[in-house]
Amino acid sequence: MASLGTTQTLAWASSYYLPAVLGAPIAAGLGLPPSVFFGIFSAALLLGAVVGPYVGRLIDQHGGRAVLTLSNFVLAAGLALLGLAQGVAGLTAAWLVLGIGMSMGLYDPAFATLTRLYGREARTAITGITLIAGFASTVGWPASAWFEHSFGWREACLIWAGVNLFVGMPLNWLLIPSAPAPISRAERSSAVDQGEPPRGAMAVLVFYFAATAFVTGALQAHLLRFLQTAGADEALAILAGTLVGPAQVAARLFEFGLMRALHPVWSARIAVILHPFGALLLALFGPAAIAPFALAYGAGNGMITIARGTLPLAIFGPIGYGLRTGLLAAPGRFAVAAAPFLFGLLLDRFGTLAVFLTVSLNLAAFASLLLLRPQPAPTVAPAASG
């Protein structure tokens, strides 16, 4: 649904992608080292890991319309606090509020909302909103930079707060349908051919999403620096970095078209092997493979985002989806928070050899998925449909 894709784009642009552009000006304006700013940002991500399962449970019980609408208000409040912050205390308060807002309003709650509305048929809608929101950084980074250069970082935060209040909130409230009544215990028992998920499936998905989240967090923070360490000059590194976004969208189009008829585990397997393939090209061909490396990383990351929504749905079904995805996402949020610091240390000490860590994690995630054998979707009795 286009409306939810639009509000996701605005939510991502005004929260998660904000520090990349405004982090340094905010830190300088408050007289703080950038490390303090980004440390507080990491704490906000960790808070989201704690709040996420509760948000998922709310969506399971009541649908996501109210939760996503309220998320825009919370994000606006956090952005207003950020724009008014005078020191480390105000900065901390702002990012803690933003952390709650992100846990309420980014992909996982949106996926849970769509699953609550469409059940097992939500895969197409999940892929659709990631196609639109895949341009969040493309929209958000230039917009934040323009706001900051034209008005200042405080005004930029307040402008984004207004966007959430006057664009995001109305769109979410007016255009997201109300959720159907929850499936009763009796209706759950009427499902036939449901089958049990593979043994250990929850543990496999926890590992898969945590491992890939670490790789995403590490390379998002250090991609340009890594490419320069690998032999690219600054211009080539920046050019290669701009390929990541289009590669994500292209991969999602591929999943939306050619892969849609297959079980999502196949997309997840392909996604997680692309980064190691790009690293192999880089090892074999050196700087000549800088662009292919960035394309492979971007494509894999784009498909992994879809797998976060579609793989739990295909394996466990729509019942309890919100809570389950909240639990699955929590270790990944911790991994994303820790990855920039840990990968940065390895990059300082070992240079490009640091990529062995991210490659090893992706290969281990690929191996873990071999434990999941795709099963056909269950047939559900008419009484269980929403």
Secondary structure, DSSP 8 states (H G I E B T S, - for coil): -HHHHHHHHHHHHTTTTHHHHHHHHHHHHTT--HHHHHHHHHHHHHHHHHHHHHHHHHHHHH-SHHHHHHHHHHHHHHHHHHHH--SHHHHHHHHHHHHHHHHHHSHHHHHHHHHHHHGGGGHHHHHHHHHHHTTHHHHHHHHHHHHHHHH-HHHHHHHHHHHIIIIIHHHHHHHS--------HHHHHT--S-----TTHHHHHHHHHHHHHHHHHHHHHHHHHHHHHTT--HHHHHHHHHTHHHHHHHHHHHHHHTTTTS-HHHHHHHHHHHHHHHHHHHHHHGGGGHHHHHHHHHHHHHHHHHHHHHHHHHHH-STTHHHHHHHHHHHHHHHHHHHHHHHHHHHHHHGGGGHHHHHHHHHHHHHHHTT----------GGG--
